Amino acid sequence: MKKSEKHIAIFDCYSGVSGDMAVGAFLDCGMDFAHLKRELQKLKLNGYVISKQKVKKKGIQGTKFTVTITQKRGHKKKAITFREIKSLLDRSSLDKNSIALSKQIFTELAKAEGAVHGQKCDDVHFHEVGAVDSIIDIVSVAICFTFFNIKKAYVKNIHIGSGSVRTSSHGTFPLPAPATIKLLEGYPLTFTNIPHELITPTGASCIATLTQPNDAIPPLVVDRIGYGAGTNEFNERSNFFRLMIGRLQHALHEEELSLVETNIDDMQPFVYEELFEKLFARGARDVFVTPILMKKNRPAHMLSVLCEQTREEIMLNILFSETSTIGVRVQTVRRATLSREIVSVKTKFGSVQVKVSKNTPSKGDSSIRKAYPEYESCKRIAQRKKVPLLAVYSEAQYCAQKNGW
């Protein structure tokens, strides 16, 4: 398993998840503990010590991650605002990816707490998760996620406990806690009779930030499996959070998108330019027009918009307000693509951006690699150097292939 490759993770919450359980699972997958300690030191936060140990529950062995507070006995957990946490992260020397991911996790948590208690995000006070140990848990998850270069995560088996939990600031809450259930809106949940808090607000914020709800898990080659231990012991099951890290089995990345289409025979052609710009600006993946013949042999155009399913409503509103259509067709389609990235290639005209598409072949499959210079990049250089566009394009493609792209 190469850390330079982009990986896929599966969060298996068959006994729930908390921040420390997630870190434990990453450590069980082979996360470098020394690297984690070095990175956490960049946070410039004192008063704690981290440790890990192998534990066994119900015949399964995993890793327990623990944050021990070194402050004097009787010291109360200090509430901290979201604004103060962002400032702490900004003052740190952590890498930008870990900082950004930590902020995203805390942002989801702040939005949920704010919605529950009627507060603005920056003013939310984290009582239960504002202490040093919980900050370390969340930042550690972000460091681990970055360490394994995880591109996307999926979640399954989100099991929820029952009963109630007592908080230090708001009294007794039913389980799941209000912020937890708010964070898990849109996710399929399994409610159990286990009288414990299986999903903590920290764990729920990690799910809400790092994973997508209702995503079909693609075929994967699983390279690592880790078990992160919880503190409680259950009669019904082993108290572990299971993490799987792998890579796509096939060369192609597959996803489900919405295809929004309408037939138009009564609209001025000049409208399409601004329409395309608005659709792309609001998140359309692709927009195209196909000449067609409608009833009574009327020449017309079929306007097609490809978008993420979450943006379907946005596309519909634009089509109804910006075109002459009064009816639109919507269907779900599967799209398969090669992985792609933009690289900068040095040419005799200067640096040109090139789109590189490739696969990671499974055993027995052949490799696929394609490199296409970006039009806008070539156009800018051709205009600046006063040379033909095709000359820049051909030179960029040649240099890309020469460099192994």
C-alpha positions in Angstrom: 0.0 0.0 0.0 1.6 3.2 -1.2 0.9 6.4 0.8 1.3 8.4 -2.3 -1.7 6.8 -3.9 -5.2 8.1 -3.2 -7.2 5.7 -1.0 -10.8 4.9 -0.1 -11.9 4.3 3.5 -14.9 2.5 4.9 -16.2 3.5 8.3 -18.0 0.4 9.8 -19.9 1.7 12.9 -21.4 -1.6 14.0 -20.7 -0.5 17.7 -20.8 3.2 17.0 -17.8 5.5 16.8 -16.1 8.2 18.9 -13.1 10.3 18.2 -10.7 8.1 20.2 -12.1 5.0 18.6 -11.5 6.4 15.1 -7.9 7.3 16.0 -7.4 3.8 17.5 -8.6 2.2 14.2 -6.2 4.3 12.2 -3.4 3.3 14.5 -4.5 -0.4 14.1 -4.3 0.1 10.3 -0.6 1.1 10.6 -0.7 4.8 11.3 2.8 5.9 12.4 2.4 6.7 16.2 5.6 8.6 16.3 4.5 10.7 13.3 1.2 11.4 15.1 2.9 12.6 18.2 5.2 14.9 16.2 2.3 16.4 14.3 0.3 17.0 17.5 3.2 18.9 19.0 2.8 21.4 16.2 -0.6 22.2 17.7 1.2 23.9 20.6 -1.3 22.6 23.2 -0.2 21.4 26.6 -1.6 19.4 29.5 -1.9 15.9 27.9 -0.1 12.7 27.1 -1.3 10.2 24.4 -0.8 6.5 24.4 -1.9 3.3 22.6 -2.3 -0.3 23.6 -3.5 -3.5 22.1 -6.8 -4.7 23.7 -9.1 -7.7 23.1 -12.9 -7.6 23.3 -15.1 -10.6 22.6 -12.2 -12.4 20.9 -11.3 -9.5 18.6 -8.0 -7.6 19.0 -7.7 -3.9 18.3 -6.0 -0.7 19.4 -7.1 1.6 22.3 -6.1 5.2 21.9 -6.0 7.2 25.1 -5.5 10.9 25.8 -4.5 11.4 29.5 -4.9 14.9 30.9 -1.9 15.8 33.1 -3.5 18.8 34.8 -4.1 18.7 38.6 -6.9 16.6 40.0 -10.2 18.6 40.4 -9.4 20.8 37.4 -12.7 21.2 35.5 -12.9 20.9 31.7 -12.9 24.5 30.3 -15.5 25.4 27.8 -14.0 26.8 24.6 -15.6 28.6 21.6 -15.4 27.6 18.0 -13.7 30.9 17.3 -10.9 30.0 19.9 -10.5 26.5 18.3 -10.0 28.0 14.9 -7.5 30.5 16.3 -5.6 27.6 18.0 -5.4 25.7 14.6 -4.3 28.9 12.7 -1.5 29.5 15.2 -0.2 25.9 14.8 2.4 24.7 12.4 0.4 21.7 11.2 0.2 21.1 7.5 -2.5 22.9 5.7 -4.5 19.7 4.9 -4.7 18.7 8.5 -5.7 22.2 9.6 -8.4 22.5 6.9 -9.8 19.0 7.8 -9.8 19.8 11.5 -11.7 23.0 10.9 -14.2 21.2 8.7 -14.9 18.7 11.4 -15.3 21.4 14.1 -17.4 23.4 11.7 -19.9 20.6 11.3 -20.0 20.2 15.0 -20.5 23.9 15.6 -23.3 24.1 13.1 -25.1 21.2 14.8 -24.6 22.6 18.3 -25.6 26.1 17.1 -28.8 24.7 15.5 -29.7 22.8 18.7 -29.0 25.7 21.1 -29.9 28.7 18.8 -26.4 30.2 18.6 -24.1 31.4 15.8 -21.3 29.0 14.9 -18.4 31.2 16.2 -20.2 31.8 19.5 -20.9 28.1 20.2 -19.3 26.9 23.5 -18.0 23.3 23.3 -18.5 22.0 26.9 -18.4 18.3 26.3 -16.0 18.4 23.3 -14.1 21.5 24.1 -11.6 19.9 26.5 -8.1 19.1 25.5 -8.7 15.4 25.0 -11.5 15.9 22.5 -9.5 18.5 20.6 -6.7 16.0 20.3 -9.1 13.3 19.1 -10.4 15.5 16.3 -7.1 16.8 15.1 -5.6 13.3 15.3 -8.3 12.0 13.0 -7.5 14.8 10.5 -3.8 14.0 10.7 -4.5 10.3 10.1 -6.8 11.0 7.2 -4.1 13.1 5.6 -1.4 10.5 6.4 -3.2 7.8 4.4 -4.1 10.2 1.6 -7.7 9.2 1.7 -9.7 10.6 -1.2 -13.2 9.5 -0.2 -14.8 7.7 2.7 -18.0 5.7 3.0 -19.9 4.7 6.1 -22.0 1.7 6.9 -23.8 0.1 10.0 -24.4 3.3 11.9 -25.7 1.8 15.2 -27.2 4.2 17.8 -27.5 3.5 21.5 -30.6 4.2 23.7 -31.3 5.7 27.1 -29.9 9.0 28.2 -26.6 10.8 28.9 -25.8 13.4 31.6 -23.9 16.5 30.5 -22.0 18.9 32.6 -23.7 22.0 31.2 -27.2 21.1 30.0 -28.3 18.3 32.3 -29.7 15.0 31.0 -30.2 14.4 27.3 -31.8 11.5 25.5 -29.6 9.3 23.3 -28.6 10.0 20.7 -27.6 13.5 22.0 -29.3 16.3 20.1 -26.2 17.5 18.4 -25.3 13.9 17.4 -28.7 13.2 15.8 -28.5 16.6 14.0 -25.1 15.7 12.5 -26.5 12.3 11.3 -29.4 13.8 9.3 -29.6 12.0 6.0 -27.7 8.9 7.1 -29.4 5.5 7.5 -29.4 4.6 11.2 -29.9 1.4 13.2 -31.4 2.0 16.6 -30.4 -0.5 19.3 -31.4 -1.3 22.9 -27.8 -0.9 24.1 -28.0 1.6 27.0 -24.8 3.5 26.0 -23.8 6.5 23.9 -22.5 4.5 20.9 -22.1 7.6 18.7 -20.6 10.6 20.4 -20.8 14.2 19.0 -17.1 14.0 18.0 -17.7 10.7 16.2 -20.8 12.0 14.5 -19.0 15.1 13.3 -16.2 12.9 11.8 -18.9 10.9 9.9 -20.7 14.1 8.7 -17.5 15.7 7.5 -15.5 12.8 6.1 -18.2 10.5 4.6 -21.2 10.9 2.2 -24.7 9.6 3.1 -26.4 6.9 1.0 -23.4 6.3 -1.2 -23.1 2.9 -2.8 -19.7 1.5 -1.8 -17.8 0.7 -5.0 -15.8 -2.5 -5.5 -12.6 -2.2 -3.5 -9.3 -4.0 -2.9 -9.0 -3.7 0.9 -5.4 -3.3 1.9 -5.7 -2.6 5.7 -8.3 -3.3 8.4 -8.2 -1.7 11.8 -10.2 -1.9 15.0 -10.4 1.0 17.3 -11.5 0.1 20.8 -14.1 1.9 22.9 -14.1 2.2 26.7 -17.3 0.4 27.6 -17.9 -3.4 27.6 -21.1 -4.7 25.9 -22.7 -8.1 26.4 -24.2 -8.0 22.9 -21.1 -7.3 20.8 -17.4 -6.2 20.8 -17.1 -2.5 21.3 -14.9 -1.6 18.3 -15.1 0.8 15.4 -13.8 -1.0 12.3 -11.9 0.9 9.6 -11.1 -0.5 6.2 -8.6 1.3 3.8 -8.2 0.3 0.2 -8.3 1.3 -3.4 -10.8 1.0 -6.3 -10.8 -2.5 -7.7 -11.2 -1.3 -11.3 -9.6 1.3 -13.4 -12.7 3.3 -13.5 -14.3 5.6 -10.9 -18.0 5.2 -10.9 -20.7 7.5 -9.6 -24.4 8.2 -9.9 -25.4 11.5 -11.3 -28.6 13.2 -12.4 -29.2 13.8 -16.1 -31.6 16.7 -16.5 -33.0 17.2 -20.1 -35.5 19.2 -22.0 -36.5 19.8 -25.6 -36.6 23.4 -26.8 -37.9 24.7 -30.2 -38.9 28.2 -29.4 -36.0 30.0 -27.8 -33.5 32.5 -29.2 -30.0 30.9 -29.7 -28.1 33.7 -28.0 -29.7 32.7 -24.6 -27.6 29.5 -24.5 -24.3 31.3 -23.8 -25.4 32.9 -20.5 -27.4 29.8 -19.6 -24.3 27.6 -19.9 -22.4 30.0 -17.7 -25.1 30.0 -15.0 -25.4 26.2 -15.0 -21.6 25.6 -14.7 -21.3 28.3 -12.0 -24.0 26.5 -9.9 -22.2 23.1 -10.1 -23.2 21.4 -13.4 -20.6 18.7 -14.3 -21.4 19.0 -18.1 -23.9 20.9 -20.3 -24.5 20.2 -24.0 -27.0 20.7 -26.7 -28.1 18.1 -29.3 -29.9 19.0 -32.6 -33.2 17.0 -32.8 -36.4 16.9 -34.8 -39.6 17.2 -32.8 -43.3 16.6 -33.8 -44.3 18.1 -37.2 -40.6 17.9 -38.2 -39.8 21.0 -36.2 -36.0 21.6 -35.8 -35.2 21.8 -32.1 -32.5 21.3 -29.5 -32.3 18.9 -26.6 -30.5 20.6 -23.7 -28.8 18.1 -21.4 -27.3 18.9 -17.9 -25.2 16.4 -15.9 -25.0 17.2 -12.2 -24.6 15.7 -8.8 -27.9 14.5 -7.4 -27.7 17.0 -4.6 -27.7 19.8 -7.2 -30.7 18.5 -9.2 -33.1 21.0 -7.7 -30.8 23.9 -8.5 -30.5 22.9 -12.2 -34.3 22.5 -12.5 -34.8 26.0 -11.1 -32.4 27.5 -13.6 -33.9 25.7 -16.6 -37.5 26.8 -15.6 -36.5 30.4 -15.0 -33.9 31.0 -17.7 -35.4 29.0 -20.7 -38.8 28.7 -22.4 -39.3 25.1 -21.3 -42.3 24.1 -19.3 -41.3 20.4 -18.8 -38.1 18.7 -17.8 -37.0 15.1 -17.7 -34.8 13.8 -14.9 -33.1 10.4 -14.7 -30.3 8.8 -12.7 -27.3 7.7 -14.7 -24.0 6.0 -13.9 -20.8 7.6 -15.0 -17.5 5.9 -15.2 -14.3 7.9 -15.4 -10.6 7.5 -15.3 -8.8 9.2 -12.4 -7.6 12.6 -13.4 -5.3 15.4 -12.3 -3.9 18.6 -13.7 -0.1 18.8 -13.9 2.2 21.6 -15.1 4.5 20.6 -18.0 7.5 22.7 -19.0 7.7 23.4 -22.7 9.8 25.7 -24.9 6.9 28.2 -24.8 6.6 28.0 -21.0 4.6 25.9 -18.4 1.4 24.5 -19.8 -1.3 22.8 -17.7 -2.1 19.3 -18.9 -5.0 17.0 -17.8 -3.7 13.5 -17.1 -6.1 10.6 -17.0 -5.0 7.1 -15.9 -6.1 3.9 -14.2 -4.6 1.8 -11.5 -4.8 -1.6 -13.2 -5.8 -4.7 -11.2 -3.7 -7.9 -11.7 -4.0 -9.0 -15.4 -5.4 -5.7 -16.6 -3.6 -3.3 -18.9 -2.7 0.2 -17.9 -4.4 3.3 -19.5 -2.8 6.7 -19.6 -4.0 9.8 -21.5 -2.6 13.4 -21.5 -4.5 16.3 -23.0 -3.2 19.9 -22.8 -5.8 22.3 -21.3 -7.2 24.6 -24.0 -7.3 27.8 -21.9 -3.7 27.4 -20.8 -2.6 26.8 -24.4 -4.6 29.8 -25.6 -3.1 32.2 -23.0 0.5 31.2 -24.0 -0.2 31.3 -27.7 -1.6 34.8 -27.4 1.3 35.9 -25.1 4.0 34.4 -27.3 2.2 35.2 -30.6 2.5 31.7 -31.9 -0.2 29.3 -33.3 -2.4 27.7 -30.8 -1.8 24.2 -32.4 2.0 24.7 -32.0 1.6 25.2 -28.2 -0.9 22.3 -27.9 1.4 19.9 -29.9 4.5 20.9 -27.9 2.7 20.4 -24.6 1.4 17.0 -25.6 4.8 15.9 -26.7 6.5 17.1 -23.5 3.9 15.4 -21.4 4.4 12.1 -23.1 8.2 12.5 -22.9 8.0 13.0 -19.2 5.9 9.8 -18.7 2.5 11.5 -18.3 
